[in-house]
Amino acid sequence: MMHDSMDAATIVAYFKGKSILITGSTGFLGKILVEKILRVQPDAKKMYLLVRGTDAALSAKQRVQEEVIGTELFGKLREKHGDGFQQFMQEKIVALAGDITYDNLGLEAPTLEALAKDIDIIVNIAATTNFYERLPYFDDMRRYDVSLDVNVMGVKHLCQFAQQCANLKMFMHVSTAYVCGDRDGLILEKPIQPGESLQQGRYIDIDAELQLVREAKNGLMDVASNSEQKTTERKAMKELGLQRARHFGWSNTYVFTKAMGEMLLEQLRGDKPVVVMRPSIITSVRADPLPGWMQNTRTIDTFIIGYAKQNLPCFLADLSVVMDVIPGDMVTNAMIAAVVAHSEDRSPAAVPVYHVTSSLRNPVTYSVLYESILRHFYQNPRVGKDGKIIPTREIRFFSTTAQFHLYMMLTFKLPLKILQLVNLLLCGFFSRIYNDLNRKYKFVVHLVDVYGPFAFFNGCFEDMNMEQLRLTMAMKTPEDHMFNFDTKTIDWDDYFTRIHIPGVLKYLGK
Ligand SMILES: NC(=O)c1ccc[n+]([C@@H]2O[C@H](COP(=O)([O-])OP(=O)(O)OC[C@H]3O[C@@H](n4cnc5c(N)ncnc54)[C@H](OP(=O)(O)O)[C@@H]3O)[C@@H](O)[C@H]2O)c1
């Protein structure tokens, strides 16, 4: 049963004396959550941050110091505590060197035992996300083995740990709205049942999928050199992920494995209170603590940066399509509210699922973002290395693949072929022009490949549960607004132009 009514004071008071285990705190969303809880409730007991140690030299503690509390996002909190900031952080935060892909989260038995006794809340935010090809882990997200390990087995290991926590009041799992697959129409906030696939007559057996990966890897054992084996394995795992995702009706490995993670949660939750949060595309912090703050380049932001760097002359997208975006601070506010609302709720027949989305309540189309981008650059023109103003040009949009490919052929592929020939004859005289054009071509193709599907997604996320949660929030005092997650309060034009685009350029544009 959800609580009837909550105000900010109730929410803040709830976290007093509570110990929370958070995974994914070095990531974008995780940091926003850690900062918010510690800022609004300094008397939270402990915050255990499970962090992977990249190597012996860079310990979990050091990573938390550098990648979490040392970031600009913690500026407000730093100001609040002044000279006592580091001491406050030391008292509250415990960095745990671990990894959710391992049994027992990669922790030693005594640590795990002590942790299980202390934990009130678990928030699983960790995942292999799918956002940027140039980062090493972007490759991981497409690998079936890695995605299964983190997005699926990680959930299993956390569920097993949750069963050992006698005082557990909440296990929150962050999934994604796109576990629904490519669908049109209204998409409901309903849990995914174990085995349920998007293809009729096909049943997902997670153990069989793990076995498939093992067999595929064993089959690659005889490849000659070590580095050759690694390359072959990476390629094979990416192909297998896509093939299995498509076999069961999903468009990519990331959303498919996130869906399987939800299935395992449903299966292994026992009698523990569990909630699933499904955000859509998360954008920069809108209000609190640092408007515009972002980390890692994501879907629509690659588009903004591409435009700023003049690498994006065209794109395959229908500007009239509604994109579903939600600022990061609204996501964490909703998470905090849902933790409190469902705390110790052991009764639900089905796991409560929340679409943390905007398409139903306050839809915004791609054209609003595009116009905001143009407006931003008209008002803040870019200046080239030579000191001259770079004109703000419109992007050509194509709403069909055929038109897009024809344009790419005539504007890039043919000129590139000709340039390549001429360049050969003139001993590389046009190398710079060739490389520039080639880079632009590759960038557009990559962007369309990765983000194109989002731009044509025609579903609309129903958010009844979210709406009910919102209605339980008393909005009487100014303080009550500190947990605002009502997307209707967003003026998208203003948010994109004044906050998001400058934020992306400031924090990601480097
Ligand atoms: N961002 C979005 O637009 C969006 C939209 C919908 C849903 N989501 C979901 O929201 C969550 C957070 O996304 P995000 O954008 O904040 O992701 P992110 O910035 O990529 O962060 C991912 C986090 O997961 C951690 N992690 C990965 N593998 C791990 C492992 N084996 N053990 C422990 N930690 C591990 C990473 O740690 P390292 O620093 O060690 O890599 C990092 O802290 C994810 O569950 C994602 O699926 C995100």
PDBQT file of the ligand as one rigid body, heavy atoms in Angstrom, charges set to zero:
ROOT
HETATM    1  N1  LIG A 601      20.994   7.974 -18.933  1.00  0.00    +0.000 N 
HETATM    2  C1  LIG A 601      19.829   7.717 -19.484  1.00  0.00    +0.000 C 
HETATM    3  O1  LIG A 601      19.360   8.425 -20.385  1.00  0.00    +0.000 OA
HETATM    4  C2  LIG A 601      19.019   6.543 -18.976  1.00  0.00    +0.000 A 
HETATM    5  C3  LIG A 601      17.725   6.381 -19.463  1.00  0.00    +0.000 A 
HETATM    6  C4  LIG A 601      16.944   5.343 -18.970  1.00  0.00    +0.000 A 
HETATM    7  C5  LIG A 601      17.455   4.489 -18.022  1.00  0.00    +0.000 A 
HETATM    8  N2  LIG A 601      18.738   4.656 -17.589  1.00  0.00    +0.000 N 
HETATM    9  C6  LIG A 601      19.228   3.729 -16.566  1.00  0.00    +0.000 C 
HETATM   10  O2  LIG A 601      19.661   4.521 -15.483  1.00  0.00    +0.000 OA
HETATM   11  C7  LIG A 601      20.776   3.920 -14.859  1.00  0.00    +0.000 C 
HETATM   12  C8  LIG A 601      21.886   4.921 -14.748  1.00  0.00    +0.000 C 
HETATM   13  O3  LIG A 601      22.246   5.381 -16.019  1.00  0.00    +0.000 OA
HETATM   14  P1  LIG A 601      23.430   6.414 -16.174  1.00  0.00    +0.000 P 
HETATM   15  O4  LIG A 601      23.131   7.193 -17.385  1.00  0.00    +0.000 OA
HETATM   16  O5  LIG A 601      23.687   7.100 -14.906  1.00  0.00    +0.000 OA
HETATM   17  O6  LIG A 601      24.640   5.421 -16.500  1.00  0.00    +0.000 OA
HETATM   18  P2  LIG A 601      26.199   5.684 -16.453  1.00  0.00    +0.000 P 
HETATM   19  O7  LIG A 601      26.510   7.119 -16.299  1.00  0.00    +0.000 OA
HETATM   20  O8  LIG A 601      26.788   4.961 -17.611  1.00  0.00    +0.000 OA
HETATM   21  O9  LIG A 601      26.633   4.911 -15.132  1.00  0.00    +0.000 OA
HETATM   22  C9  LIG A 601      26.603   3.532 -15.041  1.00  0.00    +0.000 C 
HETATM   23  C10 LIG A 601      27.124   3.164 -13.686  1.00  0.00    +0.000 C 
HETATM   24  O10 LIG A 601      27.064   1.746 -13.519  1.00  0.00    +0.000 OA
HETATM   25  C11 LIG A 601      28.298   1.317 -12.986  1.00  0.00    +0.000 C 
HETATM   26  N3  LIG A 601      28.582  -0.085 -13.303  1.00  0.00    +0.000 N 
HETATM   27  C12 LIG A 601      28.638  -0.649 -14.533  1.00  0.00    +0.000 A 
HETATM   28  N4  LIG A 601      28.970  -1.939 -14.420  1.00  0.00    +0.000 NA
HETATM   29  C13 LIG A 601      29.106  -2.196 -13.101  1.00  0.00    +0.000 A 
HETATM   30  C14 LIG A 601      29.437  -3.346 -12.352  1.00  0.00    +0.000 A 
HETATM   31  N5  LIG A 601      29.710  -4.492 -12.955  1.00  0.00    +0.000 N 
HETATM   32  N6  LIG A 601      29.467  -3.268 -11.000  1.00  0.00    +0.000 NA
HETATM   33  C15 LIG A 601      29.219  -2.100 -10.377  1.00  0.00    +0.000 A 
HETATM   34  N7  LIG A 601      28.911  -0.969 -11.042  1.00  0.00    +0.000 NA
HETATM   35  C16 LIG A 601      28.870  -1.016 -12.376  1.00  0.00    +0.000 A 
HETATM   36  C17 LIG A 601      29.310   2.249 -13.623  1.00  0.00    +0.000 C 
HETATM   37  O11 LIG A 601      30.512   2.168 -12.908  1.00  0.00    +0.000 OA
HETATM   38  P3  LIG A 601      31.939   2.505 -13.582  1.00  0.00    +0.000 P 
HETATM   39  O12 LIG A 601      32.171   3.959 -13.313  1.00  0.00    +0.000 OA
HETATM   40  O13 LIG A 601      32.881   1.618 -12.874  1.00  0.00    +0.000 OA
HETATM   41  O14 LIG A 601      31.831   2.198 -15.050  1.00  0.00    +0.000 OA
HETATM   42  C18 LIG A 601      28.577   3.571 -13.459  1.00  0.00    +0.000 C 
HETATM   43  O15 LIG A 601      28.726   4.064 -12.157  1.00  0.00    +0.000 OA
HETATM   44  C19 LIG A 601      21.093   2.679 -15.663  1.00  0.00    +0.000 C 
HETATM   45  O16 LIG A 601      20.521   1.570 -15.024  1.00  0.00    +0.000 OA
HETATM   46  C20 LIG A 601      20.437   2.923 -16.995  1.00  0.00    +0.000 C 
HETATM   47  O17 LIG A 601      20.063   1.717 -17.606  1.00  0.00    +0.000 OA
HETATM   48  C21 LIG A 601      19.527   5.660 -18.028  1.00  0.00    +0.000 A 
ENDROOT
TORSDOF 0
